[in-house]
């Protein structure tokens, strides 16, 4: 049975892309999201998986909908798998 997995590094890369596109530092986003900067850094490097609550906080701090980040992750998965 095939059980798909979500690569935490890819998730982190998408979050980092959103942050860089907005031109905001990790320090600012982590403060707005009320999470530690080292925690955000670990998420962006793929060393930690964000919970839904953390992803929601990051999205709010970035001024985007959480679904926008999820769509970005899905698109990155599609590009990685060659289906988009």
C-alpha positions in Angstrom: 0.0 0.0 0.0 1.3 3.4 -1.0 1.3 6.0 1.8 2.3 9.5 0.5 4.6 11.6 2.7 5.1 15.3 2.9 8.7 16.4 2.7 9.3 18.9 5.5 12.2 20.4 3.6 9.8 21.3 0.7 7.3 22.7 3.2 10.0 24.9 4.7 11.2 26.1 1.3 7.7 27.2 0.4 7.3 29.1 3.7 10.7 30.7 3.1 9.7 31.7 -0.4 6.6 33.4 0.9 8.6 35.2 3.5 11.3 36.4 1.1 8.8 37.5 -1.4 7.3 39.8 1.2 10.8 41.0 2.1 10.4 40.2 5.8 13.0 38.8 8.1 12.6 35.6 10.1 12.9 37.8 13.3 9.9 39.9 12.3 7.7 36.9 11.1 8.5 34.9 14.2 7.6 37.8 16.4 4.3 38.4 14.6 3.6 34.7 14.7 4.6 34.4 18.4 7.0 31.6 17.7 10.8 31.5 18.3 13.0 32.6 15.5 15.1 29.4 15.8 11.8 27.4 15.5 10.9 29.3 12.3 14.4 28.8 11.0 14.2 25.0 11.7 10.9 24.9 9.9 12.3 26.7 6.9 15.3 24.3 6.8 13.0 21.3 7.0 14.3 20.2 10.4 10.9 20.7 12.1 7.4 20.1 10.9 4.9 23.0 11.6 1.7 22.1 13.3 -1.5 23.4 11.7 -1.6 26.1 14.4 2.0 27.2 13.7 1.3 27.2 9.9 -1.8 29.4 10.6 0.2 31.8 12.7 3.0 32.0 10.1 0.4 32.7 7.4 -1.3 35.4 9.4 2.1 37.0 10.1 2.8 36.9 6.3 -0.6 38.4 5.6 -1.7 35.5 3.5 -4.3 32.7 3.9 -3.0 29.4 5.2 -4.6 27.9 2.1 -2.2 30.0 -0.1 0.7 28.3 1.6 -0.9 24.9 1.2 -1.5 25.5 -2.5 2.2 26.6 -2.8 3.2 23.3 -1.2 1.0 21.3 -3.5 2.4 23.1 -6.5 5.9 22.4 -5.4 5.1 18.7 -4.9 3.6 18.6 -8.4 6.8 20.3 -9.8 9.0 17.8 -7.9 7.0 14.9 -9.2 6.7 16.3 -12.8 2.9 16.5 -12.8 2.6 20.3 -13.0 
